[in-house]
Amino acid sequence: MENNRVHFIAIGGSAMHNLAIALHLKGYNVTGSDDEIFDPARARLDSYGLLPDEFGWFPEKLDKSIDSIILGMHARGDNPELAKAKELGLKVYSYPEFLYEQSKDKLRVVIGGSHGKTSITAMILHVLHFCNVDTDYMVGAKLEGFDVMVRLTEEAKVMVFEGDEYLTSALDLRPKFHLYKPDIALVSGIAWDHMNVFPTFENYIEQFRIFIKMIPDSGALIYCTEDPEVREAVDSVDGKMKKLPYGVPPHHVLKGKTILSTQEGEFVLKIFGQHNLKNLEGARLVCNQLNISNSDFYQAISTFKGASNRLELIAEKPGFNAYRDFAHAPSKLKATIQAAKEQFPDRRLVACFELHTFSSLNKDFLDQYADSMEKADEAIVYFSPHALELKKLPMLSPEDIIHAFRKKGLVIFSETNQFQLHLRKEKWENSNLLLMSSGNFDGLQLKQFAERLYSED
């Protein structure tokens, strides 16, 4: 592999820079370019000697000694390096195409769904690592105990993918998870997302039907039977693959701890929430297909602390916990708030949500958030006018948001200093804070901010 030369166009993306590091560790000669790269990708690429010497596109640096070009999703179709690669007749792969090439002789496990993909993938990897099963993988978050988010080896017989339904590249408009060709697949839930590329819910659901049809007759489909859209999609597809439904497993909550009730005994978990329990059950069925016993699974999963930024505890004081969560779709928002209330029913919950994605900032999509924050004791929605400008969307008004969310007393902020000041004035005794976003509330250092809140109180 030492002579394999691979060049990344748009190497600074979250997925791309992790793949670049994985190939570097595998022994490939890796180069890359990008017009801008931010931390943590910048620091991580630099630490492996992979950070470009200068930012920009340099088609003159490409030549026929390059074995493969990997094209990032954020590279435009008119990228000058892409044009030069085509002129030279170089093989151009999208990120998912290249991952498939690296795994085509392995058993492929693909985790799909509108929500829970990262958490389920993280659970599976945690258990396999705990049980000393050598595994290649691609996951969308930094996991405790794992140095990189992509691992590629010659030796591992299994590869586990987090199967994103977003588009593959500027040249390939197929959803990424259609390219991985699963032997074992999981579908966690279906709730309309990415309306910029899937303009109707029916069009979005169809992507999951196509995904399910890809499972071979010798394969297995694990699916959440408590999600009606998933059930309907599964029922609509003919196939002889093994079908394994799952839902919320038996459990109870005692003194802020979730305890799983199983035939092997009771196991105290470090995670909580019905959505996480469903994720756990799906992960168990996948691990069963990989010859992990229930006993070994439960022992391993009881040590799982969660994936980064998924109901992640970022501050803890007596009578006060603060969590950050990647929640951005309506179903994710509702599930995260419900989890926090069920785990700590006697504490006041302040739930803060940032409208950050294209869909969430789109006035035509806002009504999907109706009643999603209903269980919060205090609900706050934040949005950045600058984000709307960048996405070339019409400006939102506080009235638009209040009308869509249908939450009594909903507070709206569009300026980060006012948002922070409001939270600093809160009384935090016997209270929890949820900070939910796929962004960071316009540059707010969430962990440091949350840690200071209680001391200021």
Rosetta blueprint (number, residue, H / E / L):
1 M L
2 E L
3 N L
4 N L
5 R E
6 V E
7 H E
8 F E
9 I E
10 A L
11 I L
12 G L
13 G L
14 S H
15 A H
16 M H
17 H H
18 N H
19 L H
20 A H
21 I H
22 A H
23 L H
24 H H
25 L H
26 K H
27 G L
28 Y L
29 N E
30 V E
31 T E
32 G E
33 S E
34 D E
35 D L
36 E L
37 I L
38 F L
39 D L
40 P L
41 A H
42 R H
43 A H
44 R H
45 L H
46 D H
47 S H
48 Y L
49 G L
50 L L
51 L L
52 P L
53 D L
54 E L
55 F L
56 G E
57 W L
58 F L
59 P H
60 E H
61 K H
62 L L
63 D L
64 K L
65 S L
66 I L
67 D L
68 S E
69 I E
70 I E
71 L E
72 G L
73 M L
74 H L
75 A L
76 R L
77 G L
78 D L
79 N L
80 P H
81 E H
82 L H
83 A H
84 K H
85 A H
86 K H
87 E H
88 L H
89 G L
90 L L
91 K L
92 V E
93 Y E
94 S E
95 Y H
96 P H
97 E H
98 F H
99 L H
100 Y H
101 E H
102 Q H
103 S H
104 K L
105 D L
106 K L
107 L E
108 R E
109 V E
110 V E
111 I E
112 G E
113 G L
114 S L
115 H L
116 G L
117 K H
118 T H
119 S H
120 I H
121 T H
122 A H
123 M H
124 I H
125 L H
126 H H
127 V H
128 L H
129 H H
130 F H
131 C L
132 N L
133 V L
134 D L
135 T E
136 D E
137 Y E
138 M E
139 V L
140 G L
141 A L
142 K L
143 L L
144 E L
145 G L
146 F L
147 D L
148 V L
149 M L
150 V E
151 R E
152 L L
153 T L
154 E L
155 E L
156 A L
157 K L
158 V E
159 M E
160 V E
161 F E
162 E E
163 G L
164 D L
165 E L
166 Y L
167 L E
168 T L
169 S L
170 A L
171 L L
172 D L
173 L L
174 R L
175 P E
176 K H
177 F H
178 H H
179 L L
180 Y L
181 K L
182 P L
183 D L
184 I E
185 A E
186 L E
187 V E
188 S L
189 G L
190 I L
191 A L
192 W L
193 D L
194 H L
195 M L
196 N L
197 V L
198 F L
199 P L
200 T L
201 F H
202 E H
203 N H
204 Y H
205 I H
206 E H
207 Q H
208 F H
209 R H
210 I H
211 F H
212 I H
213 K H
214 M L
215 I L
216 P L
217 D L
218 S L
219 G L
220 A E
221 L E
222 I E
223 Y E
224 C E
225 T L
226 E L
227 D L
228 P H
229 E H
230 V H
231 R H
232 E H
233 A H
234 V H
235 D H
236 S L
237 V L
238 D L
239 G L
240 K L
241 M L
242 K E
243 K E
244 L E
245 P E
246 Y E
247 G L
248 V L
249 P L
250 P L
251 H E
252 H E
253 V E
254 L E
255 K L
256 G L
257 K E
258 T E
259 I E
260 L E
261 S E
262 T E
263 Q L
264 E L
265 G E
266 E E
267 F E
268 V E
269 L L
270 K L
271 I L
272 F L
273 G L
274 Q H
275 H H
276 N H
277 L H
278 K H
279 N H
280 L H
281 E H
282 G H
283 A H
284 R H
285 L H
286 V H
287 C H
288 N H
289 Q H
290 L L
291 N L
292 I L
293 S L
294 N H
295 S H
296 D H
297 F H
298 Y H
299 Q H
300 A H
301 I H
302 S L
303 T L
304 F L
305 K L
306 G L
307 A L
308 S L
309 N L
310 R L
311 L L
312 E E
313 L E
314 I E
315 A E
316 E E
317 K E
318 P L
319 G L
320 F E
321 N E
322 A E
323 Y E
324 R E
325 D E
326 F L
327 A L
328 H L
329 A L
330 P H
331 S H
332 K H
333 L H
334 K H
335 A H
336 T H
337 I H
338 Q H
339 A H
340 A H
341 K H
342 E H
343 Q H
344 F L
345 P L
346 D L
347 R L
348 R E
349 L E
350 V E
351 A E
352 C E
353 F E
354 E E
355 L E
356 H L
357 T L
358 F L
359 S L
360 S L
361 L L
362 N L
363 K L
364 D L
365 F L
366 L H
367 D H
368 Q H
369 Y H
370 A L
371 D L
372 S L
373 M L
374 E L
375 K L
376 A L
377 D L
378 E E
379 A E
380 I E
381 V E
382 Y E
383 F E
384 S L
385 P H
386 H H
387 A H
388 L H
389 E H
390 L H
391 K L
392 K L
393 L L
394 P L
395 M L
396 L L
397 S L
398 P H
399 E H
400 D H
401 I H
402 I H
403 H H
404 A H
405 F H
406 R L
407 K L
408 K L
409 G L
410 L L
411 V E
412 I E
413 F E
414 S L
415 E L
416 T H
417 N H
418 Q H
419 F H
420 Q H
421 L H
422 H H
423 L H
424 R H
425 K L
426 E L
427 K L
428 W L
429 E L
430 N L
431 S E
432 N E
433 L E
434 L E
435 L E
436 M E
437 S L
438 S L
439 G L
440 N L
441 F L
442 D L
443 G L
444 L L
445 Q L
446 L H
447 K H
448 Q H
449 F H
450 A H
451 E H
452 R H
453 L H
454 Y H
455 S H
456 E H
457 D L
